[in-house]
Amino acid sequence: MNISQLETLITISKTMSFRKAGELLNLTQPAVSAQIKSLEDEFKTVLVDRNQPVTLTDRGQVFLEHAEQILTVVEDLKQRLSDLDQTPQGHIVLGTTTSIAIQILPRVLSYFQDQFPLIKTSIQSMASSQIYNSVVNGQIDVGIGYLIERNPNLMTSVLYYDTFELVVSPRHPLARKQGAASVDVLRETPLILLSHDTVGRRFADAIFKKHGIVPNVVIELSSSEEIKRMVEINLGAAIMSKQSVASELRHGTLKIIALSELEVSHPVGVIYRSGRYLNSAMQQFLSDLKGMPETQFISSE
C-alpha cells in the first residue's frame, strides 16, 4: 500500500468516476484501476462497486475513513518537518462573518502578510453559529466571530467587544429625536433584520421577547452589507453590529438611535481546536492576532 493509492481511492469517492479521478490526479484510467485493484488484492476485499456511477462498498467506506486519517497524519508529519527550519510558513483556512471579513480582516491580514509572506490565507464567510462546527469538523483552521458558546474541544480568546445598535437613515423620523429612545420604538418602527442564524438576530429576538414586542419585520436578509444599503435609502431601521456600520457613521449615511436595552457587550474572538498540532503558520497567526491591541480591530467613528 502507498499514499498514491489512498489518494486515488479518496478521489474516486468524491468524483464517483475512474475517468474523472484520473483527470484530477493526472493518471490514466488504467492506472487508476490498477491502483484500486492492488489495494483490493492486498486487503482481500472489494472496495469499489464499479457500476455507474462508481461508489464505494461498505468495506470501502470503512477503508475510506482510515485512508483520510492516514493522509492527515502524513500532512501533519510534513508540516512538522517543514517547521524545523524555524521559518513560519504554510496555509491557513480562516472562517468569519461577512461583516468581520470586510471591516477587520483587511487591516489584520495586510499587516500579517507583510511580516510573513510565506504564510497564505484563505477566507470562508459564514454565520458565527457555523464557525464553531466548521472548526470542530476541521473545515477551517481558525474562526473569528462572536463567542457564543463553550465547547471543550475548542479554545477561544477575546479580541474585542462589540455592541448591537438601532440604526436609521438620517432622513428617518427617529433621526430627529434628541437623547435616548424608548424600547417601544421597536414595536412601532418597520425593521430590516438579519436572518435567524445570526448572533445579531438572536439578540434582537431576545429583546423582543423580554419586552413583549411583536416586531414589524419588513425585510429579512442574511448579509449586513445588504441591510445597510436598505437602511440608507430609508426602507426601515435595523439592529446591527456597531463595528459593521462604523464607516457609514463616519460618513453620515447612517445614524445610531440610543436604546438602553441594547447596551450589552458581545465578545468577538478567535476560535480554534484544542489538542491539535499547530504548525508554524498557525502558531504565528494566533500569537500575532491575540497580541494585537483592541484598537487594531475597532474603528473610530
Secondary structure, 3 states (H helix, E strand, C coil): CCHHHHHHHHHHHHHCCHHHHHHHHCCCHHHHHHHHHHHHHHHCCCCEECCCCCEECHHHHHHHHHHHHHHHHHHHHHHHHHHCCCCCCEEEEEEECHHHHHHCHHHHHHHHHHHCCCEEEEEEECCHHHHHHHHHCCCCCEEEEECCCCCCCEEEEEEEEECEEEEECCCCHHHHCCCCCCCCHHHHCEEEEECCCCHHHHHHHHHHHHCCCCCEEEEEECCHHHHHHHHHCCCCEEEEECHHHHHHHHHCCCEEECCHHHCCCEEEEEEEECCCCCCHHHHHHHHHHHHCCHHHCCCCC
